[in-house]
Structures are given as structure tokens and as C-alpha cells.
Amino acid sequence: MQRLVELRYYCEAATLLLLVDQTGVACDTGHRTCFYTAWRDGGETL
């Protein structure tokens, strides 16, 4: 569940940014977000 808090747009109106208040998980893997993997120091980290 995500409740929209604020919607912003890029000055050229090419991109939207939605700020939300999230309850629960959003990713089908069970993580809070699907952006949970990062590439740091030459390796993948969770």
C-alpha cells in the first residue's frame, strides 16, 4: 500500500517523482523496494 504524499515534476516536464508513504513491501521478492541490490567496491551487495 502506498499513499501519495507529494508529486513533483522535472522543470522540462520530462520526469515525474512521486513521494509516497509506504506500508508493507512493494517488491514481489518480499523486499520493501525492488531497488535493494547495489554495486559497491567491485561487487554486488544487498
mmCIF entry with sequence, helices, sheets and N, C-alpha, C, O atoms, coordinates in Angstrom:
data_MODEL
# 
_entry.id   MODEL 
# 
_entity.id                         1 
_entity.type                       polymer 
_entity.pdbx_number_of_molecules   1 
# 
_entity_poly.entity_id                      1 
_entity_poly.type                           'polypeptide(L)' 
_entity_poly.nstd_linkage                   no 
_entity_poly.nstd_monomer                   no 
_entity_poly.pdbx_seq_one_letter_code       MQRLVELRYYCEAATLLLLVDQTGVACDTGHRTCFYTAWRDGGETL 
_entity_poly.pdbx_seq_one_letter_code_can   MQRLVELRYYCEAATLLLLVDQTGVACDTGHRTCFYTAWRDGGETL 
_entity_poly.pdbx_strand_id                 A 
# 
loop_
_entity_poly_seq.entity_id 
_entity_poly_seq.num 
_entity_poly_seq.mon_id 
_entity_poly_seq.hetero 
1 1  MET n 
1 2  GLN n 
1 3  ARG n 
1 4  LEU n 
1 5  VAL n 
1 6  GLU n 
1 7  LEU n 
1 8  ARG n 
1 9  TYR n 
1 10 TYR n 
1 11 CYS n 
1 12 GLU n 
1 13 ALA n 
1 14 ALA n 
1 15 THR n 
1 16 LEU n 
1 17 LEU n 
1 18 LEU n 
1 19 LEU n 
1 20 VAL n 
1 21 ASP n 
1 22 GLN n 
1 23 THR n 
1 24 GLY n 
1 25 VAL n 
1 26 ALA n 
1 27 CYS n 
1 28 ASP n 
1 29 THR n 
1 30 GLY n 
1 31 HIS n 
1 32 ARG n 
1 33 THR n 
1 34 CYS n 
1 35 PHE n 
1 36 TYR n 
1 37 THR n 
1 38 ALA n 
1 39 TRP n 
1 40 ARG n 
1 41 ASP n 
1 42 GLY n 
1 43 GLY n 
1 44 GLU n 
1 45 THR n 
1 46 LEU n 
# 
_struct_asym.id          A 
_struct_asym.entity_id   1 
# 
loop_
_struct_sheet.id 
_struct_sheet.type 
_struct_sheet.number_strands 
_struct_sheet.details 
AA1 ? 2 ? 
AA2 ? 2 ? 
# 
loop_
_struct_sheet_order.sheet_id 
_struct_sheet_order.range_id_1 
_struct_sheet_order.range_id_2 
_struct_sheet_order.offset 
_struct_sheet_order.sense 
AA1 1 2 ? anti-parallel 
AA2 1 2 ? anti-parallel 
# 
loop_
_struct_sheet_range.sheet_id 
_struct_sheet_range.id 
_struct_sheet_range.beg_label_comp_id 
_struct_sheet_range.beg_label_asym_id 
_struct_sheet_range.beg_label_seq_id 
_struct_sheet_range.pdbx_beg_PDB_ins_code 
_struct_sheet_range.end_label_comp_id 
_struct_sheet_range.end_label_asym_id 
_struct_sheet_range.end_label_seq_id 
_struct_sheet_range.pdbx_end_PDB_ins_code 
_struct_sheet_range.beg_auth_comp_id 
_struct_sheet_range.beg_auth_asym_id 
_struct_sheet_range.beg_auth_seq_id 
_struct_sheet_range.end_auth_comp_id 
_struct_sheet_range.end_auth_asym_id 
_struct_sheet_range.end_auth_seq_id 
AA1 1 GLN A 2  ? TYR A 9  ? GLN A 2  TYR A 9  
AA1 2 LEU A 16 ? GLN A 22 ? LEU A 16 GLN A 22 
AA2 1 ALA A 38 ? ARG A 40 ? ALA A 38 ARG A 40 
AA2 2 GLY A 43 ? THR A 45 ? GLY A 43 THR A 45 
# 
loop_
_atom_site.group_PDB 
_atom_site.id 
_atom_site.type_symbol 
_atom_site.label_atom_id 
_atom_site.label_alt_id 
_atom_site.label_comp_id 
_atom_site.label_asym_id 
_atom_site.label_entity_id 
_atom_site.label_seq_id 
_atom_site.pdbx_PDB_ins_code 
_atom_site.Cartn_x 
_atom_site.Cartn_y 
_atom_site.Cartn_z 
_atom_site.occupancy 
_atom_site.B_iso_or_equiv 
_atom_site.pdbx_formal_charge 
_atom_site.auth_seq_id 
_atom_site.auth_comp_id 
_atom_site.auth_asym_id 
_atom_site.auth_atom_id 
_atom_site.pdbx_PDB_model_num 
ATOM 1   N N  . MET A 1 1  ? 0.853  -1.169  0.000   1.00 0.00 ? 1  MET A N  1 
ATOM 2   C CA . MET A 1 1  ? 0.000  0.000   0.000   1.00 0.00 ? 1  MET A CA 1 
ATOM 3   C C  . MET A 1 1  ? 0.900  1.234   0.000   1.00 0.00 ? 1  MET A C  1 
ATOM 4   O O  . MET A 1 1  ? 1.819  1.335   0.812   1.00 0.00 ? 1  MET A O  1 
ATOM 5   N N  . GLN A 1 2  ? 0.641  2.148   -0.890  1.00 0.00 ? 2  GLN A N  1 
ATOM 6   C CA . GLN A 1 2  ? 1.397  3.398   -0.955  1.00 0.00 ? 2  GLN A CA 1 
ATOM 7   C C  . GLN A 1 2  ? 0.416  4.564   -1.008  1.00 0.00 ? 2  GLN A C  1 
ATOM 8   O O  . GLN A 1 2  ? -0.498 4.593   -1.832  1.00 0.00 ? 2  GLN A O  1 
ATOM 9   N N  . ARG A 1 3  ? 0.628  5.527   -0.108  1.00 0.00 ? 3  ARG A N  1 
ATOM 10  C CA . ARG A 1 3  ? -0.208 6.732   -0.073  1.00 0.00 ? 3  ARG A CA 1 
ATOM 11  C C  . ARG A 1 3  ? 0.615  7.867   -0.661  1.00 0.00 ? 3  ARG A C  1 
ATOM 12  O O  . ARG A 1 3  ? 1.718  8.142   -0.188  1.00 0.00 ? 3  ARG A O  1 
ATOM 13  N N  . LEU A 1 4  ? 0.098  8.521   -1.673  1.00 0.00 ? 4  LEU A N  1 
ATOM 14  C CA . LEU A 1 4  ? 0.802  9.622   -2.316  1.00 0.00 ? 4  LEU A CA 1 
ATOM 15  C C  . LEU A 1 4  ? 0.910  10.805  -1.363  1.00 0.00 ? 4  LEU A C  1 
ATOM 16  O O  . LEU A 1 4  ? -0.099 11.311  -0.872  1.00 0.00 ? 4  LEU A O  1 
ATOM 17  N N  . VAL A 1 5  ? 2.144  11.244  -1.104  1.00 0.00 ? 5  VAL A N  1 
ATOM 18  C CA . VAL A 1 5  ? 2.407  12.379  -0.233  1.00 0.00 ? 5  VAL A CA 1 
ATOM 19  C C  . VAL A 1 5  ? 2.619  13.631  -1.078  1.00 0.00 ? 5  VAL A C  1 
ATOM 20  O O  . VAL A 1 5  ? 2.102  14.703  -0.765  1.00 0.00 ? 5  VAL A O  1 
ATOM 21  N N  . GLU A 1 6  ? 3.386  13.476  -2.147  1.00 0.00 ? 6  GLU A N  1 
ATOM 22  C CA . GLU A 1 6  ? 3.704  14.628  -2.987  1.00 0.00 ? 6  GLU A CA 1 
ATOM 23  C C  . GLU A 1 6  ? 4.080  14.157  -4.382  1.00 0.00 ? 6  GLU A C  1 
ATOM 24  O O  . GLU A 1 6  ? 4.706  13.109  -4.538  1.00 0.00 ? 6  GLU A O  1 
ATOM 25  N N  . LEU A 1 7  ? 3.705  14.920  -5.389  1.00 0.00 ? 7  LEU A N  1 
ATOM 26  C CA . LEU A 1 7  ? 4.089  14.643  -6.761  1.00 0.00 ? 7  LEU A CA 1 
ATOM 27  C C  . LEU A 1 7  ? 4.870  15.848  -7.277  1.00 0.00 ? 7  LEU A C  1 
ATOM 28  O O  . LEU A 1 7  ? 4.385  16.978  -7.233  1.00 0.00 ? 7  LEU A O  1 
ATOM 29  N N  . ARG A 1 8  ? 6.083  15.595  -7.765  1.00 0.00 ? 8  ARG A N  1 
ATOM 30  C CA . ARG A 1 8  ? 6.925  16.660  -8.311  1.00 0.00 ? 8  ARG A CA 1 
ATOM 31  C C  . ARG A 1 8  ? 7.226  16.338  -9.767  1.00 0.00 ? 8  ARG A C  1 
ATOM 32  O O  . ARG A 1 8  ? 7.194  15.175  -10.170 1.00 0.00 ? 8  ARG A O  1 
ATOM 33  N N  . TYR A 1 9  ? 7.519  17.364  -10.553 1.00 0.00 ? 9  TYR A N  1 
ATOM 34  C CA . TYR A 1 9  ? 7.927  17.121  -11.925 1.00 0.00 ? 9  TYR A CA 1 
ATOM 35  C C  . TYR A 1 9  ? 9.149  17.950  -12.276 1.00 0.00 ? 9  TYR A C  1 
ATOM 36  O O  . TYR A 1 9  ? 9.349  19.058  -11.777 1.00 0.00 ? 9  TYR A O  1 
ATOM 37  N N  . TYR A 1 10 ? 9.956  17.373  -13.152 1.00 0.00 ? 10 TYR A N  1 
ATOM 38  C CA . TYR A 1 10 ? 11.180 17.986  -13.645 1.00 0.00 ? 10 TYR A CA 1 
ATOM 39  C C  . TYR A 1 10 ? 10.836 19.283  -14.369 1.00 0.00 ? 10 TYR A C  1 
ATOM 40  O O  . TYR A 1 10 ? 9.759  19.392  -14.955 1.00 0.00 ? 10 TYR A O  1 
ATOM 41  N N  . CYS A 1 11 ? 11.723 20.254  -14.337 1.00 0.00 ? 11 CYS A N  1 
ATOM 42  C CA . CYS A 1 11 ? 11.439 21.577  -14.896 1.00 0.00 ? 11 CYS A CA 1 
ATOM 43  C C  . CYS A 1 11 ? 11.036 21.540  -16.372 1.00 0.00 ? 11 CYS A C  1 
ATOM 44  O O  . CYS A 1 11 ? 10.320 22.429  -16.835 1.00 0.00 ? 11 CYS A O  1 
ATOM 45  N N  . GLU A 1 12 ? 11.481 20.532  -17.111 1.00 0.00 ? 12 GLU A N  1 
ATOM 46  C CA . GLU A 1 12 ? 11.093 20.409  -18.522 1.00 0.00 ? 12 GLU A CA 1 
ATOM 47  C C  . GLU A 1 12 ? 9.913  19.454  -18.691 1.00 0.00 ? 12 GLU A C  1 
ATOM 48  O O  . GLU A 1 12 ? 9.544  19.110  -19.813 1.00 0.00 ? 12 GLU A O  1 
ATOM 49  N N  . ALA A 1 13 ? 9.332  19.035  -17.590 1.00 0.00 ? 13 ALA A N  1 
ATOM 50  C CA . ALA A 1 13 ? 8.168  18.139  -17.553 1.00 0.00 ? 13 ALA A CA 1 
ATOM 51  C C  . ALA A 1 13 ? 8.442  16.801  -18.236 1.00 0.00 ? 13 ALA A C  1 
ATOM 52  O O  . ALA A 1 13 ? 7.530  16.196  -18.799 1.00 0.00 ? 13 ALA A O  1 
ATOM 53  N N  . ALA A 1 14 ? 9.702  16.332  -18.190 1.00 0.00 ? 14 ALA A N  1 
ATOM 54  C CA . ALA A 1 14 ? 10.061 15.060  -18.813 1.00 0.00 ? 14 ALA A CA 1 
ATOM 55  C C  . ALA A 1 14 ? 10.072 13.911  -17.805 1.00 0.00 ? 14 ALA A C  1 
ATOM 56  O O  . ALA A 1 14 ? 10.112 12.745  -18.199 1.00 0.00 ? 14 ALA A O  1 
ATOM 57  N N  . THR A 1 15 ? 10.038 14.227  -16.507 1.00 0.00 ? 15 THR A N  1 
ATOM 58  C CA . THR A 1 15 ? 10.137 13.197  -15.479 1.00 0.00 ? 15 THR A CA 1 
ATOM 59  C C  . THR A 1 15 ? 9.208  13.528  -14.316 1.00 0.00 ? 15 THR A C  1 
ATOM 60  O O  . THR A 1 15 ? 9.054  14.691  -13.941 1.00 0.00 ? 15 THR A O  1 
ATOM 61  N N  . LEU A 1 16 ? 8.592  12.492  -13.753 1.00 0.00 ? 16 LEU A N  1 
ATOM 62  C CA . LEU A 1 16 ? 7.769  12.649  -12.563 1.00 0.00 ? 16 LEU A CA 1 
ATOM 63  C C  . LEU A 1 16 ? 8.458  11.982  -11.379 1.00 0.00 ? 16 LEU A C  1 
ATOM 64  O O  . LEU A 1 16 ? 9.099  10.943  -11.539 1.00 0.00 ? 16 LEU A O  1 
ATOM 65  N N  . LEU A 1 17 ? 8.330  12.567  -10.205 1.00 0.00 ? 17 LEU A N  1 
ATOM 66  C CA . LEU A 1 17 ? 8.827  11.992  -8.960  1.00 0.00 ? 17 LEU A CA 1 
ATOM 67  C C  . LEU A 1 17 ? 7.646  11.918  -8.000  1.00 0.00 ? 17 LEU A C  1 
ATOM 68  O O  . LEU A 1 17 ? 7.054  12.940  -7.653  1.00 0.00 ? 17 LEU A O  1 
ATOM 69  N N  . LEU A 1 18 ? 7.308  10.711  -7.575  1.00 0.00 ? 18 LEU A N  1 
ATOM 70  C CA . LEU A 1 18 ? 6.218  10.529  -6.626  1.00 0.00 ? 18 LEU A CA 1 
ATOM 71  C C  . LEU A 1 18 ? 6.806  10.168  -5.278  1.00 0.00 ? 18 LEU A C  1 
ATOM 72  O O  . LEU A 1 18 ? 7.533  9.181   -5.159  1.00 0.00 ? 18 LEU A O  1 
ATOM 73  N N  . LEU A 1 19 ? 6.499  10.958  -4.261  1.00 0.00 ? 19 LEU A N  1 
ATOM 74  C CA . LEU A 1 19 ? 6.918  10.687  -2.894  1.00 0.00 ? 19 LEU A CA 1 
ATOM 75  C C  . LEU A 1 19 ? 5.736  10.026  -2.195  1.00 0.00 ? 19 LEU A C  1 
ATOM 76  O O  . LEU A 1 19 ? 4.632  10.570  -2.173  1.00 0.00 ? 19 LEU A O  1 
ATOM 77  N N  . VAL A 1 20 ? 5.979  8.846   -1.624  1.00 0.00 ? 20 VAL A N  1 
ATOM 78  C CA . VAL A 1 20 ? 4.885  8.083   -1.036  1.00 0.00 ? 20 VAL A CA 1 
ATOM 79  C C  . VAL A 1 20 ? 5.207  7.674   0.396   1.00 0.00 ? 20 VAL A C  1 
ATOM 80  O O  . VAL A 1 20 ? 6.370  7.604   0.792   1.00 0.00 ? 20 VAL A O  1 
ATOM 81  N N  . ASP A 1 21 ? 4.171  7.411   1.148   1.00 0.00 ? 21 ASP A N  1 
ATOM 82  C CA . ASP A 1 21 ? 4.269  6.800   2.469   1.00 0.00 ? 21 ASP A CA 1 
ATOM 83  C C  . ASP A 1 21 ? 3.860  5.350   2.261   1.00 0.00 ? 21 ASP A C  1 
ATOM 84  O O  . ASP A 1 21 ? 2.703  5.065   1.952   1.00 0.00 ? 21 ASP A O  1 
ATOM 85  N N  . GLN A 1 22 ? 4.806  4.433   2.431   1.00 0.00 ? 22 GLN A N  1 
ATOM 86  C CA . GLN A 1 22 ? 4.580  3.032   2.090   1.00 0.00 ? 22 GLN A CA 1 
ATOM 87  C C  . GLN A 1 22 ? 4.318  2.180   3.324   1.00 0.00 ? 22 GLN A C  1 
ATOM 88  O O  . GLN A 1 22 ? 4.998  2.305   4.342   1.00 0.00 ? 22 GLN A O  1 
ATOM 89  N N  . THR A 1 23 ? 3.322  1.314   3.210   1.00 0.00 ? 23 THR A N  1 
ATOM 90  C CA . THR A 1 23 ? 3.019  0.331   4.238   1.00 0.00 ? 23 THR A CA 1 
ATOM 91  C C  . THR A 1 23 ? 3.276  -1.052  3.648   1.00 0.00 ? 23 THR A C  1 
ATOM 92  O O  . THR A 1 23 ? 2.699  -1.405  2.620   1.00 0.00 ? 23 THR A O  1 
ATOM 93  N N  . GLY A 1 24 ? 4.131  -1.827  4.289   1.00 0.00 ? 24 GLY A N  1 
ATOM 94  C CA . GLY A 1 24 ? 4.412  -3.166  3.791   1.00 0.00 ? 24 GLY A CA 1 
ATOM 95  C C  . GLY A 1 24 ? 5.474  -3.174  2.704   1.00 0.00 ? 24 GLY A C  1 
ATOM 96  O O  . GLY A 1 24 ? 6.259  -2.233  2.583   1.00 0.00 ? 24 GLY A O  1 
ATOM 97  N N  . VAL A 1 25 ? 5.494  -4.250  1.909   1.00 0.00 ? 25 VAL A N  1 
ATOM 98  C CA . VAL A 1 25 ? 6.501  -4.415  0.859   1.00 0.00 ? 25 VAL A CA 1 
ATOM 99  C C  . VAL A 1 25 ? 5.919  -4.034  -0.492  1.00 0.00 ? 25 VAL A C  1 
ATOM 100 O O  . VAL A 1 25 ? 4.706  -4.067  -0.697  1.00 0.00 ? 25 VAL A O  1 
ATOM 101 N N  . ALA A 1 26 ? 6.819  -3.666  -1.420  1.00 0.00 ? 26 ALA A N  1 
ATOM 102 C CA . ALA A 1 26 ? 6.383  -3.296  -2.763  1.00 0.00 ? 26 ALA A CA 1 
ATOM 103 C C  . ALA A 1 26 ? 6.922  -4.248  -3.819  1.00 0.00 ? 26 ALA A C  1 
ATOM 104 O O  . ALA A 1 26 ? 6.415  -4.282  -4.941  1.00 0.00 ? 26 ALA A O  1 
ATOM 105 N N  . CYS A 1 27 ? 7.940  -5.020  -3.473  1.00 0.00 ? 27 CYS A N  1 
ATOM 106 C CA . CYS A 1 27 ? 8.591  -5.901  -4.446  1.00 0.00 ? 27 CYS A CA 1 
ATOM 107 C C  . CYS A 1 27 ? 8.058  -7.329  -4.316  1.00 0.00 ? 27 CYS A C  1 
ATOM 108 O O  . CYS A 1 27 ? 7.773  -7.797  -3.214  1.00 0.00 ? 27 CYS A O  1 
ATOM 109 N N  . ASP A 1 28 ? 7.927  -8.008  -5.443  1.00 0.00 ? 28 ASP A N  1 
ATOM 110 C CA . ASP A 1 28 ? 7.429  -9.382  -5.404  1.00 0.00 ? 28 ASP A CA 1 
ATOM 111 C C  . ASP A 1 28 ? 8.413  -10.358 -4.761  1.00 0.00 ? 28 ASP A C  1 
ATOM 112 O O  . ASP A 1 28 ? 8.071  -11.522 -4.547  1.00 0.00 ? 28 ASP A O  1 
ATOM 113 N N  . THR A 1 29 ? 9.638  -9.899  -4.447  1.00 0.00 ? 29 THR A N  1 
ATOM 114 C CA . THR A 1 29 ? 10.615 -10.741 -3.755  1.00 0.00 ? 29 THR A CA 1 
ATOM 115 C C  . THR A 1 29 ? 10.441 -10.680 -2.237  1.00 0.00 ? 29 THR A C  1 
ATOM 116 O O  . THR A 1 29 ? 11.102 -11.413 -1.502  1.00 0.00 ? 29 THR A O  1 
ATOM 117 N N  . GLY A 1 30 ? 9.540  -9.794  -1.770  1.00 0.00 ? 30 GLY A N  1 
ATOM 118 C CA . GLY A 1 30 ? 9.316  -9.636  -0.338  1.00 0.00 ? 30 GLY A CA 1 
ATOM 119 C C  . GLY A 1 30 ? 10.113 -8.501  0.279   1.00 0.00 ? 30 GLY A C  1 
ATOM 120 O O  . GLY A 1 30 ? 9.992  -8.243  1.477   1.00 0.00 ? 30 GLY A O  1 
ATOM 121 N N  . HIS A 1 31 ? 10.931 -7.813  -0.523  1.00 0.00 ? 31 HIS A N  1 
ATOM 122 C CA . HIS A 1 31 ? 11.683 -6.655  -0.033  1.00 0.00 ? 31 HIS A CA 1 
ATOM 123 C C  . HIS A 1 31 ? 10.802 -5.412  -0.050  1.00 0.00 ? 31 HIS A C  1 
ATOM 124 O O  . HIS A 1 31 ? 9.805  -5.355  -0.769  1.00 0.00 ? 31 HIS A O  1 
ATOM 125 N N  . ARG A 1 32 ? 11.180 -4.422  0.749   1.00 0.00 ? 32 ARG A N  1 
ATOM 126 C CA . ARG A 1 32 ? 10.430 -3.166  0.815   1.00 0.00 ? 32 ARG A CA 1 
ATOM 127 C C  . ARG A 1 32 ? 10.397 -2.473  -0.541  1.00 0.00 ? 32 ARG A C  1 
ATOM 128 O O  . ARG A 1 32 ? 9.394  -1.858  -0.901  1.00 0.00 ? 32 ARG A O  1 
ATOM 129 N N  . THR A 1 33 ? 11.502 -2.570  -1.301  1.00 0.00 ? 33 THR A N  1 
ATOM 130 C CA . THR A 1 33 ? 11.603 -1.984  -2.628  1.00 0.00 ? 33 THR A CA 1 
ATOM 131 C C  . THR A 1 33 ? 12.303 -2.978  -3.543  1.00 0.00 ? 33 THR A C  1 
ATOM 132 O O  . THR A 1 33 ? 12.998 -3.871  -3.059  1.00 0.00 ? 33 THR A O  1 
ATOM 133 N N  . CYS A 1 34 ? 12.140 -2.845  -4.832  1.00 0.00 ? 34 CYS A N  1 
ATOM 134 C CA . CYS A 1 34 ? 12.845 -3.707  -5.784  1.00 0.00 ? 34 CYS A CA 1 
ATOM 135 C C  . CYS A 1 34 ? 14.264 -3.205  -6.037  1.00 0.00 ? 34 CYS A C  1 
ATOM 136 O O  . CYS A 1 34 ? 15.034 -3.876  -6.723  1.00 0.00 ? 34 CYS A O  1 
ATOM 137 N N  . PHE A 1 35 ? 14.625 -2.044  -5.502  1.00 0.00 ? 35 PHE A N  1 
ATOM 138 C CA . PHE A 1 35 ? 15.969 -1.476  -5.657  1.00 0.00 ? 35 PHE A CA 1 
ATOM 139 C C  . PHE A 1 35 ? 16.800 -1.781  -4.410  1.00 0.00 ? 35 PHE A C  1 
ATOM 140 O O  . PHE A 1 35 ? 17.301 -0.861  -3.765  1.00 0.00 ? 35 PHE A O  1 
ATOM 141 N N  . TYR A 1 36 ? 16.950 -3.051  -4.067  1.00 0.00 ? 36 TYR A N  1 
ATOM 142 C CA . TYR A 1 36 ? 17.676 -3.442  -2.860  1.00 0.00 ? 36 TYR A CA 1 
ATOM 143 C C  . TYR A 1 36 ? 19.089 -3.942  -3.148  1.00 0.00 ? 36 TYR A C  1 
ATOM 144 O O  . TYR A 1 36 ? 19.841 -4.216  -2.213  1.00 0.00 ? 36 TYR A O  1 
ATOM 145 N N  . THR A 1 37 ? 19.469 -4.065  -4.427  1.00 0.00 ? 37 THR A N  1 
ATOM 146 C CA . THR A 1 37 ? 20.800 -4.539  -4.788  1.00 0.00 ? 37 THR A CA 1 
ATOM 147 C C  . THR A 1 37 ? 21.641 -3.365  -5.268  1.00 0.00 ? 37 THR A C  1 
ATOM 148 O O  . THR A 1 37 ? 21.190 -2.556  -6.078  1.00 0.00 ? 37 THR A O  1 
ATOM 149 N N  . ALA A 1 38 ? 22.867 -3.280  -4.760  1.00 0.00 ? 38 ALA A N  1 
ATOM 150 C CA . ALA A 1 38 ? 23.774 -2.191  -5.147  1.00 0.00 ? 38 ALA A CA 1 
ATOM 151 C C  . ALA A 1 38 ? 25.092 -2.781  -5.606  1.00 0.00 ? 38 ALA A C  1 
ATOM 152 O O  . ALA A 1 38 ? 25.460 -3.885  -5.204  1.00 0.00 ? 38 ALA A O  1 
ATOM 153 N N  . TRP A 1 39 ? 25.796 -2.051  -6.442  1.00 0.00 ? 39 TRP A N  1 
ATOM 154 C CA . TRP A 1 39 ? 27.132 -2.440  -6.890  1.00 0.00 ? 39 TRP A CA 1 
ATOM 155 C C  . TRP A 1 39 ? 28.116 -1.513  -6.207  1.00 0.00 ? 39 TRP A C  1 
ATOM 156 O O  . TRP A 1 39 ? 28.182 -0.328  -6.534  1.00 0.00 ? 39 TRP A O  1 
ATOM 157 N N  . ARG A 1 40 ? 28.894 -2.045  -5.250  1.00 0.00 ? 40 ARG A N  1 
ATOM 158 C CA . ARG A 1 40 ? 29.841 -1.237  -4.477  1.00 0.00 ? 40 ARG A CA 1 
ATOM 159 C C  . ARG A 1 40 ? 31.169 -1.962  -4.373  1.00 0.00 ? 40 ARG A C  1 
ATOM 160 O O  . ARG A 1 40 ? 31.212 -3.181  -4.205  1.00 0.00 ? 40 ARG A O  1 
ATOM 161 N N  . ASP A 1 41 ? 32.231 -1.219  -4.472  1.00 0.00 ? 41 ASP A N  1 
ATOM 162 C CA . ASP A 1 41 ? 33.586 -1.770  -4.298  1.00 0.00 ? 41 ASP A CA 1 
ATOM 163 C C  . ASP A 1 41 ? 33.829 -3.007  -5.155  1.00 0.00 ? 41 ASP A C  1 
ATOM 164 O O  . ASP A 1 41 ? 34.470 -3.963  -4.717  1.00 0.00 ? 41 ASP A O  1 
ATOM 165 N N  . GLY A 1 42 ? 33.313 -2.979  -6.376  1.00 0.00 ? 42 GLY A N  1 
ATOM 166 C CA . GLY A 1 42 ? 33.563 -4.074  -7.309  1.00 0.00 ? 42 GLY A CA 1 
ATOM 167 C C  . GLY A 1 42 ? 32.725 -5.308  -7.097  1.00 0.00 ? 42 GLY A C  1 
ATOM 168 O O  . GLY A 1 42 ? 33.001 -6.341  -7.707  1.00 0.00 ? 42 GLY A O  1 
ATOM 169 N N  . GLY A 1 43 ? 31.702 -5.242  -6.249  1.00 0.00 ? 43 GLY A N  1 
ATOM 170 C CA . GLY A 1 43 ? 30.869 -6.414  -6.025  1.00 0.00 ? 43 GLY A CA 1 
ATOM 171 C C  . GLY A 1 43 ? 29.440 -6.062  -5.697  1.00 0.00 ? 43 GLY A C  1 
ATOM 172 O O  . GLY A 1 43 ? 29.125 -4.929  -5.332  1.00 0.00 ? 43 GLY A O  1 
ATOM 173 N N  . GLU A 1 44 ? 28.589 -7.044  -5.833  1.00 0.00 ? 44 GLU A N  1 
ATOM 174 C CA . GLU A 1 44 ? 27.169 -6.867  -5.574  1.00 0.00 ? 44 GLU A CA 1 
ATOM 175 C C  . GLU A 1 44 ? 26.896 -7.017  -4.086  1.00 0.00 ? 44 GLU A C  1 
ATOM 176 O O  . GLU A 1 44 ? 27.408 -7.939  -3.451  1.00 0.00 ? 44 GLU A O  1 
ATOM 177 N N  . THR A 1 45 ? 26.096 -6.120  -3.522  1.00 0.00 ? 45 THR A N  1 
ATOM 178 C CA . THR A 1 45 ? 25.708 -6.207  -2.116  1.00 0.00 ? 45 THR A CA 1 
ATOM 179 C C  . THR A 1 45 ? 24.212 -6.050  -1.975  1.00 0.00 ? 45 THR A C  1 
ATOM 180 O O  . THR A 1 45 ? 23.563 -5.413  -2.805  1.00 0.00 ? 45 THR A O  1 
ATOM 181 N N  . LEU A 1 46 ? 23.669 -6.630  -0.927  1.00 0.00 ? 46 LEU A N  1 
ATOM 182 C CA . LEU A 1 46 ? 22.231 -6.494  -0.650  1.00 0.00 ? 46 LEU A CA 1 
ATOM 183 C C  . LEU A 1 46 ? 22.034 -5.524  0.476   1.00 0.00 ? 46 LEU A C  1 
ATOM 184 O O  . LEU A 1 46 ? 20.899 -5.260  0.873   1.00 0.00 ? 46 LEU A O  1 
# 
